[in-house]
Amino acid sequence: MIQDIEKVIRSRKSIRTYSNIPIEPAVKQQVLDFMQANSVGLFGNKVDFYWIDGSSDKYKDIKLGTYGVISGTNSFMTGKITDSDKNFEDFGFCLEKLILYCANLNIGTCWLGGTYNKSAFADSVELKDGEIIPAVIPIGYFGTKKRTIDKMFRRFAGSDNRKPFDELFFLQSFSEPLSEKEKSAYSFFLEMIRLAPSASNKQPWRVILVDNVFHFYLKRTPNYNSKLLQSDLQLVDMGIAMSHFELALSEKKVEHKWSSQNPGLETEELTEYIASCKIF
């Protein structure tokens, strides 16, 4: 279980410099158990998770490179998915839950969507035709020193900046902000979405509340080249956002149900419907 989801979400940061201290076997087993118990997403897609220990003999002939972005650890988590509807969303949903569980154990992580040796990681999980690795996660204990590259990435991505509430969440349509009544009732859950990590900190999620249903939309970033990365990272981002929402609702014991029935609302340019969550 993840305890105090708000505290975990607010405290979790991307770590690129690690301590070189191995994770204890008992702690690693906790992560592995959580990994296996939380491998199916909201829409039924299964993520085949892997813990890759680059120091073990099993991977001794595979160079798990991250182009200098990551130092102080040679352990990684990743998962592979098949080509199916909502597969990227479910990947993001499951892996973010795992990352937050690690944060709850004071273990550092960092989403890597492109800065890693894709062929090496494909070999490490014996990737087959029709299977995809959308992202890789280094894992380890926090290093004591921040390198220049840590500061550069945070500054370049604007990782400490978040879009304002009224730019992300709406009532009835994209032209109407939430009223004070809805903000008062739902601000905690929506704030957990607002704090979610995303590729290049683009924060592509938009949510429209109609009656008691939250409709999730993806506002695509122009010229964001998913084909180059071989993964649709902005759909992964949507899964991350939905993971935060789901964890917050579950912690507060709010009865709810997810679906993917498009409500047919008028959308803005580059915006597409993803999923809905009904609150009871």
N, C-alpha and C positions, 0 to 999 in steps of 0.2 A: 504493500500500500504506500501511496505518496501522502505524507502528512503535511497539512497546511499548504494547500496548493498555491495560494497567493504569495506566501513567503518564498516558496521554491521558485515560482515564475519570476518574481522580482529580483531574486538574488542570483539566478543563473546567468552566467556570462559565457561568451565564446572564449575558450582557452587555447592558445597556440603554443605556449611554452610550458612544458611539464617538468616534473622533478626527477625523472628517471627512477623513481621508486616503484617497484612492481606492486600491483594490486594483490592483496592477500587472497589466497585460494578461497577462503570462506566468503569473502565479499564478492569475489568474481562469481561464485556459485549463486549468490543471491541475484546478481544481475542476469545470469543465464536462466535462472528459474523464471524471473519476471519476463525475460525475452520470449521464452517459449509460451508463457501463459497469456501473452498480449500480442499475438502475431496475426490476428485477423482484424481488419479494419471495419469501419462503419458499413461498408457496402459489400462485405463478404470476401474481399480479396485477401489472400494469405501472403504474408511476407516471410520468406525463408531467411531467417537471421543467421549471422555468423559473428563469432568473436575470433578475430585474427591476431594471433600472437606472433609477431615477426621474429621473435627471438627463438621460437621453437624449431625443432628439426623439420617439422612438417612444411614450413615456409622458407627454409634456409636458401633455396634456389630462386626465390621470388623477391625482387626488389620493390618493396612497398613505398615508393617515393611520393613525396608531397611537395617537391620543387622548393624546399627550404621553408615552406610555410609553417610546418609543425616541427618542433624539436622536443626532446626529452621523453618521448614515448615511442614504442614500436608496436603498440596494441591498438587495434581498431575494431569498431563494430560496423557492420554493413548488412544489407539485405538485398535480395533479388526478388523481382516480381515478373509475372508474365504479362503479355500484352492483352489487357482486358479493360472494360469500362470502369472508370474510377480507380484505376490501379495506382496512379501517382498520388491521388488524394489519400488512399488507404495507406500507402507507404509513408507519407508525411505524418499521418495520424498515429500510426503505430510507433514509428521511430521517435517522434517527439515525446510520446509517453515514456519511452525507454530512457531518453535523455533526461527528462525531468526526474525519473526514478533515480538515475545516477546522481543528479544534483542533490537529491534528498540524502544520498549517502556520502556527500562531499567529494564526489568524483567529477573531474572536469571533462568537458567535451567541446566539440566544435563542429558545426555543419560544414562539410566540404562538398560543394556541388560541381567543382571543376578543377581545382588545384590538387590533383592527385594522378598518379599513373594508372590510367583506366585499364590498360591491358594486364598489368600486374595484379590488380584486384580482381579482374575477370578470371585470371588463372587461379587465384587463391580460392575462389568459390566455385570453380569449374563451371563457369557461365556457359549456357547452351543457347542455341538459336532460339529466338523468341523470348529470351529472358533479358532483363534490364537491371543494372545497378544505378539508381538515380543519384545516390549520394553515399559518402563514406564519413564515418565519425571517429576521429582519434579519441582515445580514452586514457585517463591517467590522473595522477594527483597533481595539484597545482604547483607550478614552478615559483620560486621566490623572486625571480627577476623578470621584468618585461623587456622583450627585445624591441628594437626599432620597428620590426615588421608587425608586432602586435599593435603598436600605436598607429602605424600607417593604415592597417586594415580598418581599425575602428574609425579613424578620421575619414578615410576614403568612402566608407559605406555609410557614415553618419549613424553608426550603430546605437549611439546614445539618444538619437532623436526619434520622436514618434509623431505621426500625423495627428492633428487635433481630432477630438471625439466627433465633432460634427462633420468632418470630412469622410468619416468611415461608416457612420451609423445613421439610419434614416427611418422615417415613419411613412408608410403607405407608398411612397415613391422616392426617387432619387432627388426630388426637388424640395422635400419637406424634412426638416430636422426632427429629431425626437423631441417630444414635449417634456417638460419638467417632470410630469407624472411618470412617463416611461423611463426617463433617466433615473429617477429615484428608485424605481422598482428593479431595473435591470443593469444599472451602471457597473456593479461588481462583475457580472458575467461578461459584459462587453469590454470592460477594461482588461480582463484577462486575454481577450482576443487582441486588443490594441498593443499589448506588450509582447506579442508573439514575435519570434525571429523570422526573417524572410531573406531570400536571396538578394544580395546587394541592398538590403533594408528597403525594398520597394513597397512593402506593406500593401499587397494588391487586393486584400479582402475588402468587400463592402457588404453591409448587412442591412436589409430592409425589414422592419417589423410591421406585419399586417395582422391585426387582431392579436392572437397569441402565437403566431408563427414567425420565426426568424428565417428569412430567406438569404442564403449566402451567395454572393456573386464574386466573380473574379474580374477585376479591372486590370486588364493587361497593360504592361509597360510597352510603349512603342519601340519597335526594333530590338526587343529582347529576344535573342536568337536561341531558341530552345533546340533547334536542329543541330547547331554547332555543338551543344553540350550533350546531345543524344538523349536528353531527358527534359520533360516539361517541368522545370523547377517551380514555376508559378502555380501549377496545380499541386505540387508538393507543399508549397506555402499554404495553400488553402486547407490541406489536410492538417498542417500544423495548427492553424487557427481554429479549426473545428475540434482538434484535440484539446486545446486550452478551454474551449467552451464546454465540451463534454466533461472534462475533469472538474471544472468549477460547478456545473450543474449537479454532478454526482456527489461531490463533497457536501453540497447544501441540501442534498436529498430532494431535488426538484424533479418531479416526474416529467418525462419528455420522450419524444420519439422522432427519429430521423427518417427522412424520405428524400427521393429525388424527383418529385413531381413538380415540373416547372409551372409556376403560378401565372405565367404569361404577362408579367409586368413589363412596362416599357423600359428599355435599357438604354444606357448611354453608349457612345462609340467605344469599341474594344472591350465591351463588358459582356460577360456570359454567365448564365445561371449555373450553379454548382449543386446545391442541396438546400434542404429546409429542415428546421427543427421545431417541432410543435411542443409548446409548454402546456401542461395540464393543471 
